[in-house]
Amino acid sequence: MTQPNPAGLEDVVAGTSEICFIDGKEGRLLYRGYDVRDLAEHASFEEVVYLLWHGRLPNRAELDAFVQQLRSLQALPGQVLDLIQHIPPATHPMAALRTAVSYLGTLDPDQEDQSQEANLRRATRLVAQFPTLVAAIQRVRQGKEPVAPRRDLSLAANFLYMLRGEEPSPLHADVMNVALVLHADHELNASTFAARVVAATLSDMYSAITAAIGALKGPLHGGANEQVMRTLLEIGSPDKAEAWVKEALAAKRRIMGFGHRVYKTEDPRATILRRLSRKVAEAAGDLRWFEISQAVEKVVTAEKGLYPNVDFYSASTYYVMGIPFELYTPIFAVSRISGWTAHVLEQYANNRLIRPRAEYTGPTRREWVPLEQR
Ligand SMILES: CC(C)(COP(=O)(O)OP(=O)(O)OC[C@H]1O[C@@H](n2cnc3c(N)ncnc32)[C@H](O)[C@@H]1OP(=O)(O)O)[C@@H](O)C(=O)NCCC(=O)NCCS
């Protein structure tokens, strides 16, 4: 690790955690010791959630029971559905999600109970309800009725079903499952750190998650995937990519979906998402967005030595699946709620207030000047 840099807390170790390990040099990512590449190939998102919370993979009976529990908790309270109807339609779905989650906290059936068991119940409700919430927010924005969750679909397939009102193809359900697995956790990223800071004051889980949603929303974090798609649409065709990127770099603009604070090589999630992007594009017979992405990647890597991150190829993947781009960051949240809650539970289990110091760079002692003399 290089010398820590207080600007942006770069390389500062701000705590211990048993949940997630990133090797930024080798481009490796482990959840509880399991390589994310293995999990993406073999695991359901539900299995990964169990793994993040309990530190081990579930056996068949444990997984079945957990899946049933999640399915029994998917429906939203009527008050939340009413609230969604009152959110102005132009509101970004991430802002709507933040507001709805905060409201969910006021309806929490365990309100007075801050035990670890009650917090695990809260976490389970949140993971179960996030897909329903995001789908309902989007349907209402489009002037449509929310679609009730089904109990016979995986979390990934059910999310697409509630969004579209029809069951997804096995390919789309599978791709969504892998995308959720890949976004589930990522150590002390900005939103997870925000959640842990709030939890460390012994505030409630909903406050921690609301803060995390606010942090994820920003374009330097989860908001980048939506910006990537806007970039691809602006470029429009692969032959225009080189000139577009060179002009943007000359104007010192950031190319969204590239660079990472921790990875100094390719993000392993980007490698998998590049494959998925090509796969859904080939199945749809529409390679345009994949090809523009590849053309952009080639120029950015050659010009700046920057690699794509998790947000780059997820954009073209979701676009070909017909998902509107304002939903790309909320989809990130549908997955990352698993990691956020795992970290909040870990924080509560061994808590100390998080309160760093700042190096003071302001003026030293000044003399008071009365108002009339200023
Ligand atoms: C992720 C990110 C915020 C990390 O930032 P960081 O660790 O603070 O890195 P810095 O901002 O210090 O950047 C280091 C250098 O790389 C350049 N750089 C980093 N990401 C860049 C990008 N996406 N496009 C163009 N240049 C970039 C910076 O301009 C800087 O160059 P300089 O030293 O010549 O000024 C940054 O790479 C970024 O803004 N990426 C685009 C947004 C994005 O995709 N976010 C999702 C992250 S998963």
The ligand as a Gaussian input file, in Angstrom:
#p B3LYP/6-31G(d) Opt

LIG

0 1
 C      -13.483000       6.770000      -9.352000
 C      -12.755000       8.088000      -9.182000
 C      -13.682000       9.086000      -8.466000
 C      -11.514000       7.852000      -8.331000
 O      -10.953000       9.073000      -8.122000
 P       -9.570000       9.317000      -7.364000
 O       -9.052000       8.081000      -6.758000
 O       -9.798000      10.466000      -6.461000
 O       -8.595000       9.676000      -8.534000
 P       -8.174000      11.141000      -8.951000
 O       -9.379000      11.989000      -9.106000
 O       -7.130000      11.598000      -7.990000
 O       -7.547000      10.863000     -10.385000
 C       -6.193000      10.531000     -10.632000
 C       -5.836000      10.961000     -12.046000
 O       -6.573000      10.195000     -12.993000
 C       -7.462000      11.018000     -13.747000
 N       -8.744000      10.343000     -13.838000
 C       -9.292000       9.508000     -12.925000
 N      -10.446000       9.053000     -13.372000
 C      -10.648000       9.615000     -14.582000
 C      -11.670000       9.513000     -15.520000
 N      -12.724000       8.735000     -15.294000
 N      -11.561000      10.215000     -16.664000
 C      -10.489000      10.993000     -16.898000
 N       -9.485000      11.121000     -16.030000
 C       -9.563000      10.435000     -14.879000
 C       -7.584000      12.303000     -12.944000
 O       -7.908000      13.399000     -13.753000
 C       -6.207000      12.414000     -12.352000
 O       -5.316000      12.848000     -13.348000
 P       -4.213000      13.951000     -13.036000
 O       -3.351000      13.332000     -11.971000
 O       -3.558000      14.157000     -14.346000
 O       -4.977000      15.136000     -12.539000
 C      -12.324000       8.651000     -10.565000
 O      -11.555000       7.693000     -11.252000
 C      -13.508000       9.103000     -11.400000
 O      -13.952000      10.245000     -11.270000
 N      -14.049000       8.201000     -12.275000
 C      -15.227000       8.525000     -13.041000
 C      -16.461000       8.276000     -12.189000
 C      -16.723000       6.809000     -11.992000
 O      -16.675000       6.029000     -12.923000
 N      -17.049000       6.465000     -10.754000
 C      -17.403000       5.099000     -10.402000
 C      -16.337000       4.482000      -9.555000
 S      -16.654000       2.758000      -9.310000

